[in-house]
Amino acid sequence: MNGILEVIIAIAVIGYLLVRRVLGEPAEGKRMLLLPAILTVIGLVQITQVSQSGVSLAFLAASTAVSVLIGVLRGASVRVFERDGLVFMKYTAVSIGLLVANVVIRLGAGLLLGVIDPSASDSVSKGVLLALGASLLAEGLVVLFKAVGTSGRIVWAKGRKGAPHQTSAFLDGLQERARDRLDVATRPAAPVSQTSPLSWGRDDRADEHPTRARTGHHSDIAAYDHPDRDRRRSRDRRRGRDHPGRRVR
């Protein structure tokens, strides 16, 4: 595949995705992950077929890293919402601006490399699909991260002409785990007891035995509840008045 064909494919992919995502489309795992991954692999294969200088390799690494960063920012700017039970994604004005900026930066860097190292002209065109695929893959991962927290369902591919949607057990599992974490995070906390740990159990004993809490006596018989003993002491006091020499206990 020559460099001009790669550029044509890149322009076609960008135009196709731009139109669909400006209007809004379902967040399909196939378009968010599989298509960018295929473009990235094709770009890597094309690069290995051309001899690279140190300058061209540094250019490819830097331009790809910038594309990935712009892809992350673009994914964060994409609007994600639920419609008809599915997760939808839509480009905002910021998303479009970042996509245009990515193309301009990539073309400008390619022209700069051509000036610095004219022999690396093939590397300029050969790295287009790699940069595009890496950028779209980064965008798709960020959009997927945002989509798993919505109430809609992420499908692998939307059914055509009334056919059922193709689902993915992996995407369904991601959404289930995200919703479980959200349920745990929003679950109300258990009420905290107003009593201190030192009073645990002591209040219950005081309710059952009021006298024990006041006197510290641990007998089942209250401290003041001894009528026979009181009568005996009263009798001894009377005897002491009658017999002064007798000591009263």
The 8 nearest C-alpha neighbors of each residue, nearest first, counted from 0:
[[1, 4, 2, 5, 45, 3, 125, 41],
 [2, 0, 4, 3, 5, 125, 124, 45],
 [1, 3, 124, 5, 4, 125, 6, 0],
 [4, 2, 6, 5, 1, 7, 124, 0],
 [3, 5, 7, 6, 2, 1, 8, 0],
 [6, 4, 2, 8, 3, 7, 9, 128],
 [5, 7, 9, 3, 4, 8, 10, 2],
 [8, 6, 4, 10, 9, 5, 11, 3],
 [9, 7, 11, 5, 6, 10, 12, 4],
 [8, 10, 6, 12, 7, 11, 13, 5],
 [9, 11, 7, 13, 8, 12, 14, 6],
 [12, 10, 8, 14, 9, 13, 15, 7],
 [13, 11, 15, 9, 14, 10, 16, 8],
 [12, 14, 10, 16, 11, 15, 17, 9],
 [13, 15, 17, 11, 12, 16, 10, 18],
 [16, 14, 12, 17, 13, 18, 11, 19],
 [17, 15, 19, 13, 18, 14, 20, 12],
 [16, 18, 14, 20, 15, 19, 13, 21],
 [19, 17, 21, 16, 15, 20, 14, 22],
 [18, 20, 16, 22, 17, 21, 23, 24],
 [21, 19, 23, 89, 22, 17, 90, 18],
 [20, 22, 90, 18, 23, 19, 89, 17],
 [23, 21, 20, 19, 18, 89, 24, 90],
 [24, 22, 89, 20, 21, 88, 19, 87],
 [23, 25, 87, 88, 20, 19, 26, 89],
 [26, 24, 87, 27, 86, 88, 85, 23],
 [27, 25, 87, 88, 86, 153, 24, 28],
 [28, 26, 155, 154, 156, 29, 30, 25],
 [27, 29, 155, 31, 30, 32, 154, 26],
 [28, 30, 33, 27, 155, 32, 31, 156],
 [31, 29, 34, 28, 27, 32, 33, 35],
 [30, 32, 139, 28, 29, 27, 33, 136],
 [33, 31, 29, 28, 35, 30, 34, 136],
 [32, 34, 29, 36, 35, 30, 37, 31],
 [33, 35, 37, 30, 36, 32, 38, 29],
 [36, 34, 132, 136, 38, 37, 135, 33],
 [35, 37, 39, 33, 34, 38, 32, 40],
 [38, 36, 34, 40, 39, 35, 41, 33],
 [39, 37, 132, 35, 41, 36, 40, 128],
 [40, 38, 132, 129, 36, 42, 37, 41],
 [39, 41, 43, 37, 42, 38, 44, 36],
 [42, 40, 44, 38, 43, 39, 37, 45],
 [41, 43, 129, 128, 39, 45, 40, 44],
 [44, 42, 40, 46, 41, 45, 129, 39],
 [45, 43, 41, 47, 42, 46, 40, 48],
 [44, 46, 42, 48, 43, 47, 125, 41],
 [47, 45, 43, 48, 44, 49, 125, 42],
 [46, 48, 44, 49, 45, 43, 50, 51],
 [49, 47, 45, 46, 44, 50, 43, 51],
 [50, 48, 47, 46, 51, 45, 122, 121],
 [49, 51, 48, 52, 47, 46, 122, 119],
 [52, 50, 55, 56, 49, 53, 122, 119],
 [53, 51, 55, 54, 56, 50, 119, 57],
 [52, 54, 56, 55, 57, 51, 58, 59],
 [55, 53, 57, 52, 56, 58, 116, 51],
 [54, 56, 58, 52, 57, 53, 51, 59],
 [57, 55, 59, 53, 58, 54, 51, 60],
 [58, 56, 60, 54, 55, 59, 61, 53],
 [57, 59, 55, 61, 56, 60, 62, 54],
 [60, 58, 56, 62, 57, 61, 63, 55],
 [59, 61, 57, 63, 58, 62, 64, 56],
 [62, 60, 64, 58, 63, 59, 57, 65],
 [61, 63, 65, 59, 64, 60, 58, 66],
 [62, 64, 130, 66, 60, 65, 61, 59],
 [63, 65, 67, 61, 66, 62, 60, 68],
 [66, 64, 68, 62, 63, 67, 69, 61],
 [67, 65, 134, 63, 69, 64, 68, 130],
 [68, 66, 134, 70, 64, 65, 69, 133],
 [67, 69, 65, 71, 70, 66, 64, 72],
 [68, 70, 72, 66, 71, 67, 73, 65],
 [71, 69, 134, 138, 67, 73, 137, 68],
 [72, 70, 138, 74, 68, 137, 69, 73],
 [73, 71, 69, 75, 74, 70, 76, 68],
 [72, 74, 70, 94, 76, 75, 71, 69],
 [73, 75, 138, 71, 141, 77, 142, 76],
 [74, 76, 72, 73, 77, 71, 141, 142],
 [75, 77, 73, 74, 94, 93, 72, 78],
 [78, 76, 90, 74, 75, 89, 91, 94],
 [77, 79, 89, 88, 90, 76, 80, 91],
 [80, 78, 88, 87, 77, 146, 89, 86],
 [79, 81, 87, 86, 88, 78, 82, 149],
 [82, 80, 86, 151, 85, 87, 84, 150],
 [81, 83, 85, 84, 86, 87, 80, 151],
 [84, 82, 85, 81, 151, 86, 87, 152],
 [83, 85, 151, 82, 152, 81, 86, 150],
 [86, 84, 151, 152, 82, 83, 81, 153],
 [85, 87, 81, 151, 152, 26, 153, 80],
 [88, 86, 25, 26, 80, 24, 79, 81],
 [89, 87, 79, 26, 78, 23, 24, 25],
 [90, 88, 23, 20, 78, 21, 77, 91],
 [91, 89, 21, 77, 20, 94, 78, 95],
 [90, 92, 94, 93, 77, 89, 95, 78],
 [91, 93, 95, 94, 96, 90, 76, 97],
 [94, 92, 96, 91, 95, 97, 76, 73],
 [95, 93, 73, 91, 97, 90, 92, 96],
 [96, 94, 98, 92, 97, 93, 99, 91],
 [95, 97, 93, 99, 94, 98, 100, 92],
 [96, 98, 100, 94, 99, 95, 101, 73],
 [99, 97, 101, 95, 100, 96, 94, 102],
 [98, 100, 96, 102, 101, 97, 103, 95],
 [101, 99, 97, 103, 98, 102, 104, 96],
 [100, 102, 98, 104, 99, 103, 97, 105],
 [103, 101, 105, 99, 100, 104, 106, 98],
 [102, 104, 100, 106, 105, 101, 107, 99],
 [105, 103, 107, 101, 106, 102, 108, 100],
 [104, 106, 102, 108, 103, 107, 101, 109],
 [107, 105, 109, 103, 108, 104, 102, 110],
 [108, 106, 104, 110, 109, 105, 103, 111],
 [107, 109, 111, 105, 110, 106, 104, 112],
 [110, 108, 106, 112, 123, 107, 111, 105],
 [111, 109, 113, 107, 112, 108, 106, 114],
 [110, 112, 108, 114, 109, 113, 107, 115],
 [111, 113, 115, 109, 114, 110, 116, 108],
 [114, 112, 117, 110, 116, 111, 115, 120],
 [113, 115, 111, 112, 116, 117, 110, 109],
 [114, 116, 112, 113, 111, 117, 54, 110],
 [115, 117, 113, 118, 119, 114, 112, 54],
 [118, 116, 113, 119, 114, 120, 115, 112],
 [117, 119, 116, 120, 113, 121, 122, 52],
 [120, 118, 122, 117, 121, 116, 55, 113],
 [121, 119, 123, 122, 118, 113, 117, 124],
 [122, 120, 123, 119, 124, 125, 2, 49],
 [123, 121, 125, 119, 120, 124, 126, 55],
 [122, 124, 109, 120, 121, 125, 126, 119],
 [123, 125, 2, 126, 122, 127, 121, 6],
 [124, 126, 122, 2, 127, 123, 46, 121],
 [125, 127, 129, 124, 128, 123, 122, 42],
 [128, 126, 130, 129, 124, 125, 131, 6],
 [127, 129, 42, 131, 130, 126, 38, 132],
 [130, 128, 42, 39, 126, 132, 127, 131],
 [129, 131, 63, 133, 127, 128, 132, 66],
 [132, 130, 128, 134, 129, 133, 127, 135],
 [131, 133, 35, 39, 38, 135, 129, 134],
 [132, 134, 136, 130, 131, 135, 67, 39],
 [133, 135, 70, 67, 66, 131, 137, 136],
 [136, 134, 138, 132, 137, 35, 133, 70],
 [135, 137, 139, 35, 133, 138, 134, 32],
 [138, 136, 70, 134, 140, 71, 135, 139],
 [137, 139, 74, 70, 135, 71, 141, 136],
 [138, 140, 31, 136, 142, 137, 141, 143],
 [139, 141, 143, 137, 142, 138, 144, 136],
 [140, 142, 144, 74, 138, 143, 139, 71],
 [143, 141, 139, 145, 74, 144, 140, 146],
 [142, 144, 146, 140, 145, 141, 139, 147],
 [145, 143, 141, 142, 146, 147, 140, 148],
 [144, 146, 142, 143, 147, 148, 141, 79],
 [145, 147, 143, 148, 149, 144, 142, 79],
 [148, 146, 174, 149, 145, 144, 143, 177],
 [147, 149, 146, 145, 177, 178, 174, 150],
 [150, 148, 146, 151, 147, 81, 80, 86],
 [149, 151, 81, 152, 148, 84, 86, 147],
 [152, 150, 85, 86, 84, 81, 149, 153],
 [153, 151, 85, 86, 84, 154, 150, 171],
 [152, 154, 86, 85, 26, 27, 170, 151],
 [155, 153, 166, 27, 156, 165, 152, 28],
 [154, 156, 28, 166, 27, 165, 29, 167],
 [157, 155, 165, 27, 154, 29, 164, 158],
 [156, 158, 164, 165, 159, 154, 27, 155],
 [159, 157, 164, 162, 163, 161, 156, 165],
 [160, 158, 162, 161, 157, 163, 164, 156],
 [161, 159, 162, 158, 163, 157, 164, 156],
 [160, 162, 159, 158, 163, 164, 157, 165],
 [161, 163, 158, 159, 160, 164, 157, 165],
 [164, 162, 158, 161, 165, 157, 159, 160],
 [163, 165, 158, 157, 156, 166, 162, 154],
 [166, 164, 156, 155, 154, 157, 163, 158],
 [167, 165, 154, 155, 164, 168, 156, 153],
 [166, 168, 170, 169, 155, 171, 154, 165],
 [167, 169, 171, 170, 172, 166, 173, 155],
 [168, 170, 172, 167, 171, 173, 174, 166],
 [171, 169, 173, 167, 172, 168, 174, 153],
 [172, 170, 168, 174, 173, 169, 167, 175],
 [173, 171, 175, 169, 170, 174, 168, 176],
 [174, 172, 170, 176, 171, 175, 177, 169],
 [173, 175, 147, 177, 171, 172, 176, 178],
 [176, 174, 172, 178, 177, 173, 179, 171],
 [175, 177, 179, 173, 178, 174, 172, 180],
 [176, 178, 174, 180, 175, 179, 148, 173],
 [179, 177, 181, 175, 180, 176, 182, 174],
 [178, 180, 176, 182, 181, 177, 175, 183],
 [181, 179, 183, 177, 178, 182, 184, 176],
 [180, 182, 178, 184, 179, 183, 185, 177],
 [183, 181, 179, 185, 180, 184, 186, 178],
 [182, 184, 180, 186, 181, 185, 179, 178],
 [183, 185, 181, 182, 186, 180, 187, 179],
 [184, 186, 182, 183, 181, 187, 180, 188],
 [185, 187, 183, 184, 182, 188, 181, 189],
 [188, 186, 185, 189, 184, 183, 190, 182],
 [187, 189, 190, 186, 191, 185, 184, 183],
 [188, 190, 191, 187, 186, 192, 185, 193],
 [191, 189, 188, 192, 187, 193, 194, 186],
 [190, 192, 193, 189, 188, 194, 195, 196],
 [191, 193, 194, 190, 195, 196, 189, 199],
 [194, 192, 191, 195, 190, 196, 198, 199],
 [195, 193, 192, 198, 196, 199, 197, 191],
 [194, 196, 197, 198, 193, 199, 192, 191],
 [197, 195, 199, 198, 194, 200, 192, 193],
 [198, 196, 195, 199, 201, 194, 200, 202],
 [197, 199, 201, 196, 195, 200, 202, 194],
 [198, 200, 196, 201, 197, 202, 195, 194],
 [201, 199, 203, 202, 198, 204, 197, 205],
 [202, 200, 204, 198, 203, 199, 205, 197],
 [203, 201, 205, 204, 200, 206, 198, 199],
 [202, 204, 206, 200, 205, 201, 207, 199],
 [205, 203, 207, 201, 206, 202, 208, 200],
 [204, 206, 202, 209, 208, 212, 203, 207],
 [207, 205, 203, 204, 208, 209, 202, 212],
 [206, 208, 204, 205, 209, 203, 202, 211],
 [209, 207, 205, 211, 210, 206, 204, 212],
 [210, 208, 205, 211, 212, 206, 207, 213],
 [209, 211, 213, 212, 208, 221, 214, 222],
 [210, 212, 215, 216, 214, 213, 208, 209],
 [213, 211, 205, 210, 209, 215, 214, 208],
 [214, 212, 210, 211, 215, 209, 216, 205],
 [213, 215, 216, 211, 212, 210, 222, 217],
 [214, 216, 211, 212, 213, 217, 210, 218],
 [217, 215, 211, 214, 218, 222, 210, 212],
 [218, 216, 211, 215, 219, 220, 214, 221],
 [217, 219, 220, 216, 221, 211, 222, 215],
 [218, 220, 221, 217, 208, 211, 216, 222],
 [221, 219, 218, 222, 224, 217, 225, 223],
 [220, 222, 224, 223, 210, 219, 218, 211],
 [223, 221, 224, 220, 210, 216, 225, 214],
 [224, 222, 221, 225, 226, 210, 220, 229],
 [223, 225, 221, 222, 226, 220, 227, 229],
 [226, 224, 228, 227, 223, 229, 222, 221],
 [225, 227, 229, 228, 230, 224, 223, 231],
 [228, 226, 230, 229, 225, 231, 232, 224],
 [227, 229, 231, 230, 225, 226, 232, 233],
 [230, 228, 226, 232, 231, 227, 233, 225],
 [229, 231, 233, 227, 228, 232, 234, 226],
 [232, 230, 228, 234, 229, 233, 227, 235],
 [233, 231, 235, 229, 234, 230, 228, 236],
 [232, 234, 230, 236, 231, 235, 229, 237],
 [233, 235, 231, 237, 232, 236, 230, 238],
 [236, 234, 238, 232, 237, 233, 247, 239],
 [235, 237, 239, 233, 238, 234, 232, 240],
 [238, 236, 234, 240, 239, 235, 241, 233],
 [237, 239, 241, 235, 236, 240, 242, 234],
 [240, 238, 242, 236, 241, 237, 243, 245],
 [239, 241, 237, 238, 242, 243, 236, 235],
 [240, 242, 238, 239, 243, 237, 236, 245],
 [243, 241, 239, 240, 244, 245, 238, 237],
 [242, 244, 239, 245, 240, 241, 246, 238],
 [245, 243, 242, 246, 239, 240, 241, 247],
 [246, 244, 243, 242, 239, 247, 238, 240],
 [247, 245, 248, 244, 239, 243, 242, 235],
 [246, 248, 239, 235, 245, 236, 238, 232],
 [247, 246, 235, 232, 236, 245, 239, 231]]
